Amino acid sequence: MKQDQKQYAGVWMDHRNSIIIASDSEKGDFTIQDKVKSDEYKGDKGEHAKNNADVADARKYYKTVAGKLLDFDEILVFGPGKSQEEFQNFLAKDSHFKNKKITLGTADQLTDGQMVAKVRDFFK
């Protein structure tokens, strides 16, 4: 791990789940710190209502994940699909992330151990 005072985190995410991996303050090794699950629309009021709910749910999901990353200076966001890019665009509009380094990566389904190793290796 780098020998400075910066705080590092990795986030594996798709459109429904996020796993936040950060350095343990006592041991200095990376571990899973939190898991976030998005809400799903459960109504049946038509396609327009579902689309509006999907947008609102995505915004709430990204806001929840972003709130857990406020203390970190450098963040690796990785996972399948386009959710990382959408999340990066969400963070770009948030002034709290203006001076943070956000790096995108791709990864399909990984075990928890593989995710932790990926983040640890990225920040070495």
C-alpha positions as a Markdown table, in Angstrom:
| # | Residue | x | y | z |
|---|---|---|---|---|
| 1 | Met | 0.0 | 0.0 | 0.0 |
| 2 | Lys | 1.2 | 3.5 | -0.6 |
| 3 | Gln | 3.0 | 5.2 | 2.2 |
| 4 | Asp | 1.1 | 8.5 | 2.5 |
| 5 | Gln | -2.0 | 9.8 | 4.4 |
| 6 | Lys | -4.4 | 9.2 | 1.6 |
| 7 | Gln | -7.4 | 6.9 | 2.1 |
| 8 | Tyr | -8.2 | 4.3 | -0.5 |
| 9 | Ala | -11.4 | 2.4 | -1.3 |
| 10 | Gly | -12.7 | 0.1 | -4.0 |
| 11 | Val | -16.3 | -0.4 | -4.9 |
| 12 | Trp | -17.6 | -3.4 | -6.9 |
| 13 | Met | -21.0 | -2.5 | -8.2 |
| 14 | Asp | -23.7 | -3.4 | -10.6 |
| 15 | His | -27.2 | -1.8 | -10.8 |
| 16 | Arg | -28.5 | -3.6 | -7.7 |
| 17 | Asn | -25.6 | -4.2 | -5.4 |
| 18 | Ser | -22.4 | -2.6 | -4.2 |
| 19 | Ile | -19.6 | -3.9 | -2.1 |
| 20 | Ile | -17.3 | -1.3 | -0.5 |
| 21 | Ile | -13.7 | -2.4 | 0.2 |
| 22 | Ala | -11.4 | -0.2 | 2.2 |
| 23 | Ser | -8.3 | -0.4 | 4.3 |
| 24 | Asp | -8.8 | -1.5 | 7.8 |
| 25 | Ser | -7.4 | 1.3 | 10.0 |
| 26 | Glu | -5.8 | -1.0 | 12.6 |
| 27 | Lys | -4.2 | -3.7 | 10.4 |
| 28 | Gly | -3.9 | -1.6 | 7.2 |
| 29 | Asp | -5.2 | -4.5 | 5.0 |
| 30 | Phe | -8.2 | -4.2 | 2.7 |
| 31 | Thr | -11.5 | -5.7 | 3.8 |
| 32 | Ile | -15.1 | -5.5 | 2.9 |
| 33 | Gln | -16.5 | -2.5 | 4.9 |
| 34 | Asp | -20.1 | -2.4 | 3.7 |
| 35 | Lys | -22.7 | -3.7 | 1.3 |
| 36 | Val | -25.4 | -1.6 | -0.3 |
| 37 | Lys | -28.5 | -3.0 | -2.1 |
| 38 | Ser | -30.7 | -0.8 | -4.3 |
| 39 | Asp | -34.5 | -0.6 | -3.9 |
| 40 | Glu | -36.6 | -2.2 | -6.6 |
| 41 | Tyr | -39.9 | -0.8 | -8.0 |
| 42 | Lys | -42.8 | -2.9 | -6.7 |
| 43 | Gly | -45.7 | -1.0 | -8.1 |
| 44 | Asp | -47.9 | -1.8 | -11.1 |
| 45 | Lys | -49.0 | 1.6 | -12.4 |
| 46 | Gly | -47.6 | 1.3 | -15.9 |
| 47 | Glu | -44.4 | 1.7 | -17.7 |
| 48 | His | -44.0 | 5.5 | -17.2 |
| 49 | Ala | -44.4 | 5.2 | -13.4 |
| 50 | Lys | -41.9 | 2.3 | -13.4 |
| 51 | Asn | -39.4 | 4.3 | -15.4 |
| 52 | Asn | -39.7 | 7.3 | -13.0 |
| 53 | Ala | -39.3 | 4.9 | -10.1 |
| 54 | Asp | -36.2 | 3.3 | -11.7 |
| 55 | Val | -34.6 | 6.7 | -12.1 |
| 56 | Ala | -35.4 | 7.7 | -8.5 |
| 57 | Asp | -34.2 | 4.4 | -7.1 |
| 58 | Ala | -30.9 | 4.6 | -9.1 |
| 59 | Arg | -30.3 | 8.2 | -7.8 |
| 60 | Lys | -31.0 | 7.0 | -4.2 |
| 61 | Tyr | -28.8 | 4.0 | -4.6 |
| 62 | Tyr | -25.9 | 6.0 | -6.0 |
| 63 | Lys | -26.3 | 8.7 | -3.3 |
| 64 | Thr | -26.2 | 6.0 | -0.5 |
| 65 | Val | -23.0 | 4.5 | -2.0 |
| 66 | Ala | -21.4 | 8.0 | -2.5 |
| 67 | Gly | -22.2 | 8.8 | 1.2 |
| 68 | Lys | -20.1 | 5.8 | 2.3 |
| 69 | Leu | -17.1 | 7.0 | 0.2 |
| 70 | Leu | -16.8 | 10.6 | 1.4 |
| 71 | Asp | -13.7 | 9.9 | 3.6 |
| 72 | Phe | -11.7 | 8.4 | 0.7 |
| 73 | Asp | -9.2 | 10.3 | -1.5 |
| 74 | Glu | -8.9 | 7.7 | -4.3 |
| 75 | Ile | -11.6 | 5.3 | -5.3 |
| 76 | Leu | -11.6 | 2.3 | -7.7 |
| 77 | Val | -15.0 | 1.6 | -9.1 |
| 78 | Phe | -15.3 | -1.7 | -10.9 |
| 79 | Gly | -18.0 | -4.3 | -11.9 |
| 80 | Pro | -19.9 | -5.5 | -14.9 |
| 81 | Gly | -22.0 | -3.4 | -17.3 |
| 82 | Lys | -22.3 | 0.3 | -17.3 |
| 83 | Ser | -23.1 | 1.0 | -13.7 |
| 84 | Gln | -19.6 | 2.3 | -13.0 |
| 85 | Glu | -19.8 | 4.9 | -15.7 |
| 86 | Glu | -23.3 | 6.0 | -14.5 |
| 87 | Phe | -21.9 | 6.2 | -10.9 |
| 88 | Gln | -18.9 | 8.2 | -12.1 |
| 89 | Asn | -21.2 | 10.7 | -13.8 |
| 90 | Phe | -23.3 | 10.9 | -10.6 |
| 91 | Leu | -20.1 | 11.7 | -8.6 |
| 92 | Ala | -19.0 | 14.3 | -11.1 |
| 93 | Lys | -22.1 | 16.4 | -10.2 |
| 94 | Asp | -21.3 | 16.1 | -6.5 |
| 95 | Ser | -18.9 | 18.8 | -5.2 |
| 96 | His | -17.7 | 16.4 | -2.4 |
| 97 | Phe | -15.9 | 14.4 | -5.1 |
| 98 | Lys | -14.4 | 17.2 | -7.1 |
| 99 | Asn | -10.8 | 16.6 | -5.8 |
| 100 | Lys | -11.0 | 12.9 | -5.5 |
| 101 | Lys | -9.4 | 10.5 | -8.0 |
| 102 | Ile | -12.0 | 8.1 | -9.4 |
| 103 | Thr | -10.7 | 5.2 | -11.5 |
| 104 | Leu | -13.0 | 2.9 | -13.4 |
| 105 | Gly | -12.4 | -0.8 | -14.1 |
| 106 | Thr | -14.4 | -3.8 | -15.2 |
| 107 | Ala | -14.9 | -7.1 | -13.6 |
| 108 | Asp | -17.7 | -9.7 | -13.8 |
| 109 | Gln | -18.8 | -11.7 | -10.9 |
| 110 | Leu | -16.0 | -12.2 | -8.4 |
| 111 | Thr | -15.8 | -13.8 | -5.0 |
| 112 | Asp | -15.4 | -11.5 | -2.0 |
| 113 | Gly | -11.8 | -12.6 | -1.7 |
| 114 | Gln | -11.1 | -11.8 | -5.4 |
| 115 | Met | -12.7 | -8.3 | -5.0 |
| 116 | Val | -10.5 | -7.6 | -1.9 |
| 117 | Ala | -7.4 | -8.8 | -3.8 |
| 118 | Lys | -8.2 | -6.6 | -6.8 |
| 119 | Val | -8.5 | -3.5 | -4.7 |
| 120 | Arg | -5.4 | -4.3 | -2.6 |
| 121 | Asp | -3.4 | -4.9 | -5.8 |
| 122 | Phe | -4.6 | -1.8 | -7.5 |
| 123 | Phe | -3.5 | 0.5 | -4.6 |
| 124 | Lys | -0.1 | -1.2 | -4.0 |
